[in-house]
C-alpha cells in the first residue's frame, strides 16, 4: 500500500508538469520565457486581472500572438474584439448580461442555423452544455476569446461599466492559476523543487492507510 501511494503521488506530479500551457506557443516562439509567464500569473493575481492582459500591457506581447497561442491550445478559432461590436438586440432581450458573464461567453456571429459563441475556455464541456441549454439556436460553434475582452464586450452591449480590472471582481486564485492551462506556474515551480517521496513519508503512509 505504501509503494502504491508513493507511485500515485509521483505519477500525478509528473503528469501535471508535462501538461501543456495555453501560453506554450509564446514560450516556444521565444516571445516570453517560462519565468515571464510565472511573473504574469503573480501580477494577475495581485491586480485581480487576467494573465492575457498582463502579457499585453506589461510584457508587450502582441494580442495576435496570444490569439494564435490560445487557438493552438484549444483547437478553436480566436475571436478578437475591437471595442465596436455589440450583442444583437434580440439576444439581449432574451438573455440577461449576468448569464453571459456566468459562462464567460458572448454571441459574436450568426450563420444559417448556427450561433457563434466566444468563450474563454472552449474545452469546458459543462459550460458549453449550459450555453446550449439556453436554446438560442439549433447549433452552436465556439471560438476562444480573452476573458477580459469578452466581459468588456458584454458590459458595452448592456450599457454597463466594466470592472477596472476587466474581471468583474473575480479574485479566485484557483481560477487565475487555471488560466495557464493545467495548473502550471508558481504551483508547478514549487512542485519541481519538492523532493521525490519514499515510503518513509508519514503523510503518504497515513493517506494510503486510510
Secondary structure by P-SEA (a helix, b strand, c coil): caaaaaaaaaaaaaaaaaccccaaaaaaaccccaaaaaaaaaaaaaacccaaaaaaacccccaaaaaaaaaaaacbbbbbbcccccccaaaaaaccaaaaaaaccccccccccbbbbbbccccaaaaaaaaaacccccbbbbbbbbaaaaaaaaaaaaccccccccccccccaaaaaacccccccaaaaaaaaccccccccaaaaaaaac
